Structures are given as structure tokens and as C-alpha cells.
């Protein structure tokens, strides 16, 4: 199984758990919630593996370095 597929399965399983935990309560603003929940660990791990090099991390993520910096600040991942 490919790594991409494993990540998809993990996300799918956690989303199923989320709906189970709601116990019938209607969810709200899920899209923004999921993006925030996924984005922070994504940025954290990529920065770690890029040795805190923002240019390298931005390249790996396929985003502009300024966008990465803004997101790092939003998630309080910069000193």
C-alpha cells in the first residue's frame, strides 16, 4: 500500500470516528476545522525534516515561502 493511500485511510478513519463521537449532533464548519487540524502538524513535521529551512520547506510543500511564513506564524510555529 502506498504512503499516500495510508494517509488517506488514516484521515478517513479519523473522520468516521469524529462522526461517531458526534453521536447524531450535526457538525459545523468542518472544512476549516479539518484544514487547521491537518495544517499545523504538516507544517511542524515538514519544518523539522527541512531543518527549519523555510525555503526548502516551502519548496517541498509547493507553496511560496511568504505563504509558509504566514502559516507558521498563524500556527505559532515560529519563535
C-alpha atoms as an extended CHARMM CRD file, in Angstrom:
* protein
*
        79  EXT
         1         1  UNK       CA              0.0000000000        0.0000000000        0.0000000000  PROA      1               0.0000000000
         2         2  UNK       CA              1.3540000000        3.4360000000       -0.9140000000  PROA      2               0.0000000000
         3         3  UNK       CA              2.0740000000        6.0600000000        1.7220000000  PROA      3               0.0000000000
         4         4  UNK       CA             -0.4590000000        8.3780000000        0.0810000000  PROA      4               0.0000000000
         5         5  UNK       CA             -3.1340000000        5.6990000000        0.4540000000  PROA      5               0.0000000000
         6         6  UNK       CA             -2.1640000000        5.1010000000        4.1000000000  PROA      6               0.0000000000
         7         7  UNK       CA             -2.5560000000        8.8000000000        4.8850000000  PROA      7               0.0000000000
         8         8  UNK       CA             -5.9320000000        8.8760000000        3.1150000000  PROA      8               0.0000000000
         9         9  UNK       CA             -7.0830000000        5.8350000000        5.0870000000  PROA      9               0.0000000000
        10        10  UNK       CA             -5.9260000000        7.3930000000        8.3510000000  PROA      10              0.0000000000
        11        11  UNK       CA             -7.8290000000       10.6220000000        7.6220000000  PROA      11              0.0000000000
        12        12  UNK       CA            -10.9120000000        8.6540000000        6.5730000000  PROA      12              0.0000000000
        13        13  UNK       CA            -10.8230000000        6.5630000000        9.7540000000  PROA      13              0.0000000000
        14        14  UNK       CA            -10.4470000000        9.6500000000       11.9710000000  PROA      14              0.0000000000
        15        15  UNK       CA            -13.3420000000       11.3760000000       10.1770000000  PROA      15              0.0000000000
        16        16  UNK       CA            -15.5140000000        8.3150000000       10.7670000000  PROA      16              0.0000000000
        17        17  UNK       CA            -14.5080000000        8.4620000000       14.4490000000  PROA      17              0.0000000000
        18        18  UNK       CA            -15.4140000000       12.1630000000       14.5070000000  PROA      18              0.0000000000
        19        19  UNK       CA            -18.9240000000       11.4450000000       13.2300000000  PROA      19              0.0000000000
        20        20  UNK       CA            -19.3000000000        8.6060000000       15.7080000000  PROA      20              0.0000000000
        21        21  UNK       CA            -18.2410000000       10.9070000000       18.5520000000  PROA      21              0.0000000000
        22        22  UNK       CA            -20.8080000000       13.5000000000       17.4610000000  PROA      22              0.0000000000
        23        23  UNK       CA            -23.4650000000       10.9240000000       18.3540000000  PROA      23              0.0000000000
        24        24  UNK       CA            -26.0430000000       12.3880000000       15.9870000000  PROA      24              0.0000000000
        25        25  UNK       CA            -25.2180000000       16.0580000000       16.5720000000  PROA      25              0.0000000000
        26        26  UNK       CA            -24.8930000000       17.9810000000       13.3040000000  PROA      26              0.0000000000
        27        27  UNK       CA            -21.3110000000       19.0550000000       12.5270000000  PROA      27              0.0000000000
        28        28  UNK       CA            -20.4960000000       22.6840000000       11.7190000000  PROA      28              0.0000000000
        29        29  UNK       CA            -17.6330000000       24.4090000000        9.8840000000  PROA      29              0.0000000000
        30        30  UNK       CA            -15.8650000000       21.1000000000        9.3010000000  PROA      30              0.0000000000
        31        31  UNK       CA            -13.8250000000       22.2440000000        6.3270000000  PROA      31              0.0000000000
        32        32  UNK       CA            -11.9750000000       24.9880000000        8.2030000000  PROA      32              0.0000000000
        33        33  UNK       CA            -11.6090000000       22.7950000000       11.2840000000  PROA      33              0.0000000000
        34        34  UNK       CA            -10.0530000000       19.9280000000        9.3100000000  PROA      34              0.0000000000
        35        35  UNK       CA             -7.6810000000       22.2400000000        7.4300000000  PROA      35              0.0000000000
        36        36  UNK       CA             -6.4440000000       23.7600000000       10.6920000000  PROA      36              0.0000000000
        37        37  UNK       CA             -6.1010000000       20.3850000000       12.3960000000  PROA      37              0.0000000000
        38        38  UNK       CA             -4.1130000000       18.9380000000        9.4850000000  PROA      38              0.0000000000
        39        39  UNK       CA             -2.1160000000       22.0190000000        8.5400000000  PROA      39              0.0000000000
        40        40  UNK       CA             -0.3540000000       22.5340000000       11.8860000000  PROA      40              0.0000000000
        41        41  UNK       CA              1.2160000000       19.0490000000       12.1550000000  PROA      41              0.0000000000
        42        42  UNK       CA              2.0020000000       19.1150000000        8.4220000000  PROA      42              0.0000000000
        43        43  UNK       CA              3.9520000000       22.3430000000        8.7920000000  PROA      43              0.0000000000
        44        44  UNK       CA              5.6020000000       21.2080000000       12.0100000000  PROA      44              0.0000000000
        45        45  UNK       CA              6.8520000000       17.9030000000       10.5660000000  PROA      45              0.0000000000
        46        46  UNK       CA              7.9740000000       19.3860000000        7.2510000000  PROA      46              0.0000000000
        47        47  UNK       CA              9.9010000000       22.1530000000        9.0120000000  PROA      47              0.0000000000
        48        48  UNK       CA             11.5780000000       19.5630000000       11.2340000000  PROA      48              0.0000000000
        49        49  UNK       CA             12.6650000000       17.4670000000        8.2590000000  PROA      49              0.0000000000
        50        50  UNK       CA             13.7870000000       20.5830000000        6.3740000000  PROA      50              0.0000000000
        51        51  UNK       CA             15.9870000000       21.5140000000        9.3650000000  PROA      51              0.0000000000
        52        52  UNK       CA             13.8670000000       24.6640000000        9.9060000000  PROA      52              0.0000000000
        53        53  UNK       CA             14.8360000000       25.9070000000        6.4230000000  PROA      53              0.0000000000
        54        54  UNK       CA             11.7550000000       27.8000000000        5.2410000000  PROA      54              0.0000000000
        55        55  UNK       CA             12.8260000000       27.9630000000        1.6050000000  PROA      55              0.0000000000
        56        56  UNK       CA             13.3410000000       24.2030000000        1.4440000000  PROA      56              0.0000000000
        57        57  UNK       CA             10.0900000000       23.5030000000        3.3210000000  PROA      57              0.0000000000
        58        58  UNK       CA              8.1300000000       25.8400000000        1.0420000000  PROA      58              0.0000000000
        59        59  UNK       CA              9.5660000000       24.0860000000       -1.9980000000  PROA      59              0.0000000000
        60        60  UNK       CA              8.6290000000       20.6570000000       -0.6020000000  PROA      60              0.0000000000
        61        61  UNK       CA              5.1080000000       21.8750000000        0.1720000000  PROA      61              0.0000000000
        62        62  UNK       CA              4.7280000000       23.5270000000       -3.2230000000  PROA      62              0.0000000000
        63        63  UNK       CA              3.8900000000       26.9160000000       -1.7110000000  PROA      63              0.0000000000
        64        64  UNK       CA              5.5030000000       30.3430000000       -1.6880000000  PROA      64              0.0000000000
        65        65  UNK       CA              7.9780000000       30.9910000000        1.1550000000  PROA      65              0.0000000000
        66        66  UNK       CA              5.9650000000       34.0500000000        2.2700000000  PROA      66              0.0000000000
        67        67  UNK       CA              2.8320000000       31.9190000000        2.4420000000  PROA      67              0.0000000000
        68        68  UNK       CA              4.6970000000       29.3560000000        4.5180000000  PROA      68              0.0000000000
        69        69  UNK       CA              5.9660000000       32.0460000000        6.8760000000  PROA      69              0.0000000000
        70        70  UNK       CA              2.4430000000       33.4470000000        7.3170000000  PROA      70              0.0000000000
        71        71  UNK       CA              1.0870000000       29.9840000000        8.0730000000  PROA      71              0.0000000000
        72        72  UNK       CA              3.9000000000       29.2610000000       10.5310000000  PROA      72              0.0000000000
        73        73  UNK       CA              3.0710000000       32.4870000000       12.3520000000  PROA      73              0.0000000000
        74        74  UNK       CA             -0.6820000000       31.6860000000       12.3340000000  PROA      74              0.0000000000
        75        75  UNK       CA              0.0120000000       28.3150000000       13.9360000000  PROA      75              0.0000000000
        76        76  UNK       CA              2.5700000000       29.7930000000       16.3540000000  PROA      76              0.0000000000
        77        77  UNK       CA              5.3380000000       27.5740000000       14.9690000000  PROA      77              0.0000000000
        78        78  UNK       CA              7.8860000000       30.4040000000       14.7970000000  PROA      78              0.0000000000
        79        79  UNK       CA              9.7110000000       31.9370000000       17.7370000000  PROA      79              0.0000000000
